[in-house]
Every structure is written in C-alpha cells, then in structure tokens.
Amino acid sequence: MSWRSLRPDEPLRYFTQFNRNAKLFLLSTVVGGIAFAGFQLFFNIFLRRRGYDLDFVGLLNAVPAGAGLLTGIPLGIASDRIGRRRAMLIGVTVATAAAWALVSAQSRGMMVILSAALGLGNTLYFLSQAPFMMSASGARERTLLFSLNFGLMTLSGAAGNLLAGQLPGWFGSWLGVGAESPAAYQAVLVASILGGGFALIPLWLIREGRIAENGRRPAIGLEGFRELLRPGVLRLTVPNFIIGLGAALLIPYLNLFYKSKFSIDDGQLGLLFSLSAIVTGGATVFAPQVAARLGGKVKAVVVTQASSLFFLLAIGFAPRYWISGLAFLFRGALMNMSAPLYSAFAMEQTPEHERGAVNSVMELTWQIGWTIGPYLSGLAQARYGFAPLFVTTTLLYGAGATITYLFFHQSETQTTTAAAATL
C-alpha cells in the first residue's frame, strides 16, 4: 500500500506490524518522554530561582552540547562496535545519574562537570537511536517508525508537561515552601529524573540479533574516520549545523521568554508546552503521508521548515499571549515534523556499518551549534532581550531549509540503504 493512499487510521495498523524490538524501543521513548518533560520545563527556572545569572545558565545549557561535540565521533564508533541496545542502556544510565547529581550540586565547577556528563550520556543514547531504528524496521514501515518515535516523544512530553506544571504547587505544599521556591523546583526535577530511570526497563528487554559476518562489514575504527569526511556525508551535516545553531539560540529559553514577557504561572506554562507537544506529536505521526504527497522526504522537510518561519516571528512579536501561544503551537508542529524525515533520509543514504559513525558526525555538527548558541543567547538576553534572537533564529532556519533544497532536491531517492552505500 502506498503512503499516498493512507487513511488517518493507517499508522495504527502499521504499528501492529512492528517487531518486538521496535515496540519496546517506542515504549522506552514514551516513559522517558513523560518523565524528563518536567526536567526540561523547569531546569532553567530552577537555576534562576537559585540565584544564578543568565550567563551561567547559558553556560550550563552549552556544556552538554560541548561534551557531545568533543566525544561524539568516538561514541558513534563505540555504538557501532558494542551494539545499539548496549549503547542506549549506558547512555540513559549515565545521563540519569548525572542529572540527579546536577540538581543537588552547589559548586559551580562541579555543576559544569556534571552537565558535561549529562551531555555524554545523552549523546551516546541519541546517536544510537537512528541506527537502531534502521535495524529494527523494514523499508515499508521505516519512515513511520522514525516519525512515531519523534511523535511519541513529543506526545509523552505533553503528558509530562501537563503533570509537571502542577508539581511545583504540590511539592511546595508538601515541603511547606512556596510553589516557585528553589526547593519546590528541585523536588520536581528529582521526581522527573527518578521517573526517567524506568525507561531503562524496555531497553533492557530488547534483544539484538547477531548479523552474519558475511552479511555486514565491520564497524570502522578511528583510523577509518577520514572515509566519513567525503562530500556526500558533509553535505548532510551543513543544514544540521545551521538549524541546530538557530534552535540553540532560542528554543531552550522559550520557557523564560513566556515567564518574563507575559508573566504566566507554572500551570499555564505547563499547559502551553503540553498543547504544543500534543499538536507536534500528532502532526509528526502523519509526516510520512506529507512526504508522499509532496513527492519525497526532502521536499517535505523544506516545505514544513519554511512554513514555520512566520509563526516563529509571531511568537516573539505578538502583542497578546493567546496570539503568541497559537503561533507557538503551529511553529512546533511544522518545524519538528521535518526532524524524523531528515534523519530517515540520512540513514537511508548510509551503509549499515557506518550508520553510528555517520550519525555521530551529524550529531557533532548539531552539537557545534548547541555549544555556541546557548551561551551567546544568555549574553544577548542579558543585554538586548529576546527580539534579536527571534530574528536571528528565523534567518538561520530559512537558510537551513534553502540549503537542504539546493543540496538534495534533485538527488533524493527512495532506494534501500544497500543501494545508497556509494554516498
């Protein structure tokens, strides 16, 4: 059946055809998404309530990306060698332990070190996801698996944000402190981290089969890394870097933007981010249909990214909260719909034995942006506010979409990975 003929209920039918490993992986995504939503929603606010200035908040947001930047390629090669399941288990374990210690640490130096450890764990986990999904799916359901993973991540984040928005009040009442006190926010973060640890259970139950030696090439070593710096791989990384830099300048701070500009309470903030995750997750599930109707993944990436730009500007410059909030929902759905499509396209162009390493190169370029962006954003916020950041991010997103079109609109194929091994 062609994606062009899919009915709205068709993704559910395809889901039942996923193998056991794919279903366990998606379950882990849901559990982790619900639990860590509270951490993402309130970590920056917690830091500000503890009295840290914007420069230091920006530094802590930049350090995880910097750690991933420095270690991404070795971690990608390690993922190819030790297997995706083991790499994801190690990554989640390290990230969970580091996050727990981070919210309790008092020393700025120790917080920077723990933030780096958090980045290492997250990098190993996330760069192993796409290669795992390639091995856990066939060509027929692959695009849906990538889209469902992203969509369920955001939908579970919606549930997590909705719950997390109420938690400061609950913990504040239980602890006898204010709902917006550092202690209440710290309790929310710890609860989120403990809940996220349960994502390890489905990952542990995954069973990776061995691939016959004559059916695969060995994973590359560090000495073979130069092979990855060929033009086809480097072209995949350029849009990744530009979009990543644009996102890093603004997206981590949208919670602070809404709190400062519109003075909304924590419940409203949680509701807004929950609604955004619901809309984004629902839209992402149908990304394969959008790609089919537009004639390919690359066209869908370009169209959805370009369509989000107006709404991005509306978020920052709308005079009323409800207008900005509606724009926030549309922007999130359109921009994030492109992510799993681009990831699937990139993995389809990569031979199996290089997928972890190539994904690490792509992650590296993304992390360059996320190393530079948050710190620069903190400096800009302290001096100029958010307006220049909205304009800059819009320009970068537009440039990324344009370059994606120029690089790939004529060369996109729907072939198997084996046929694409000459990238």
Secondary structure, 3 states (H helix, E strand, C coil): CCHHHCCCCHHHHHHCCCCHHHHHHHHHHHHHHHHHHHHHHHHHHHHHHCCCCHHHHHHHHHHHHHHHHHHHHHHHHHHHHHCHHHHHHHHHHHHHHHHHHHCCCCCHHHHHHHHHHHHHHHHHHHHHHHHHHHHCCCCCCHHHHHHHHHHHHHHHHHHHHHHHCCHHHHHHHHHCCCCCCHHHHHHHHHHHHHHHHHHHHHHHHCCCCCCCHHHCCCCCCHHHHHHHHCHHHHHHHHHHHHHHHHHHHHHHHHHHHHHHHCCCCHHHHHHHHHHHHHHHHHHHHCHHHHHHHHCCHHHHHHHHHHHCHHHHHHHHHCCCHHHHHHHHHHHHHHHHHHHHHHHHHHHHCCCHHHHHHHHHHHHHHHHHHHHHHHHHHHHHHHHHCCHHHHHHHHHHHHHHHHHHHHHHCCCCCCCCCHHHCCC
